[in-house]
Amino acid sequence: MVSTLIILGVALSALVLAWSLLRSGHPEICGGQDWEEKKHEIDVRIFRALLDRDEERYLRSTLLRNQFEAFQRRRIRLALRMLRLVDENAAMLMRLGQLAKMKGDPALTQKADELAAIAIRVRLNLLWARLCLCLKWIFPSWAVSLPTLEVRYQHLLDSLAWFQQRDWQT
Amino acid sequence: MNFSHLLTKTLWVIPLVLQAAIAAVMLRRKLVRIFPVFFGYTAVVFSRDIALLLLPYPRNLYSLVYWCGEALAVLLSLGVIFETLRHVFPPYPFLRVLLKSAWILGAIAGVTALLMLVLTNGSQGADRVLEFIILAERSARFLQACLLIVVIALMSRLGLTWHYYSVGIVAGFGIYSAVALVVLEFRAHLHFLSDATLVLFNSAAYNVAVGIWAFYFLRSWRKARVERLPETNLAEWNEAVTDYVDQWYRR
């Protein structure tokens, strides 16, 4: 029974994904003119302001808890909407870069490759950002941070240095 | 000739015609060098089905050609997925982790498929060999569907959908393997379907897949050219998004 459920789940996922790929497979952008018409004008400073920690602390200290949570959720919704538009811009620019590569000009090809690289990087980072924002939307008052591996690694290096120093002194 | 027989024959002949056209277009547009495994798959299935049309049914030679061709087709279809993955993914160092994850997921799916084959008790029918072959095909289709899920998810997420041919290939295989998997599960494990229904559903799904490949390969794609690239603030956005994600880590 479990294997049947797994198989049906896998088959359904493959079907839905294949269908969505077919639907999204058609190009939206056919040239520079299309980009100018379809691009989304979004200000990165507004995004930064929406997610600013100092601003959040100020709101937390001045508003009632339920007011703060409602307000914070609205800010997060807005930020998520902005990220969706950034995602669409990145997709259109990747397509534009691919079209530019067809010209065969080495300088333009290099620029197109750089553009595609940054667009893919943005789209990958957007995944994490969306995940964080969704968590924040569910728990707007949550101020917990995740421990970073870099810090642990730094502690490890510090400990090693301390041991080496002790060893040298003795 | 009854309706069911006519339908089966039609579902058999349509992909033959379309696959011949796909192979011809691939040769003419020099796509064989880019997708050699997919071309091999198309050629193998086409040759096998032509041979089966000419061979008398049911004979040992017929079964031999059918099952050997089927095994080769399943292997080649798995190869096509890796070919697409290699072709579609840009060689950026930061994508290596993603590719490694795809390989790990593929390995997990492979082990699961193997376990499904070993652990499923499907030999309740009269023909034990046939039951085993169907279960083996179900495992192969499971592996194929899992790999396709990973490839399609990555392609969609990273916006690599401008590779029209690759999109057509994986979408066609995705739909075919999904339907084939469900049908094989209902036939081999749950015994809900008869052999005739299994053949009919399988053929119908294969027709859909070949239809998708034909749409992507036979159509001429408009190639617009871009003379210059616009200035963008993507780097700034990348920094802003990374800064936000970094806020979550305790420093």
Interface residues (C-beta under 8 A of the other chain):
Chain A: S3 T4 I6 I7 L8 V10 A11 L12 S13 A14 L15 L17 A18 W19 S20 L21 L22 S24 G25 P27 C30 G31 G32 W35 E36 V44 F47 R48 L51 R53 L83 V86 N89 A90 A91 L93 M94 R95 L96 G97 Q98 L99 A100 M102 K103 L108 K111 A112 D113 L115 A116 A117 I118 A119 I120 R121 V122 R123 L124 N125 L126 L127 W128 A129 C132 S145 L146 P147 T148 E150 V151
Chain B: P90 Y92 F94 L95 L98 T112 M116 L119 T120 R138 F142 A145 C146 L148 I149 I152 A153 M155 S156 R157 L158 G159 L160 T161 W162 Y164 V167 G168 V170 A171 G172 F173 G174 I175 S177 A178 V179 L181 V182 E185 H189 L190 I212 R222 K223 A224 R225 V226 E227 R228 L229 P230 T232 N233 L234 A235 E236 W237 N238 A240 V241 T242 D243 Y244 V245 Q247 W248 Y249 R250 R251
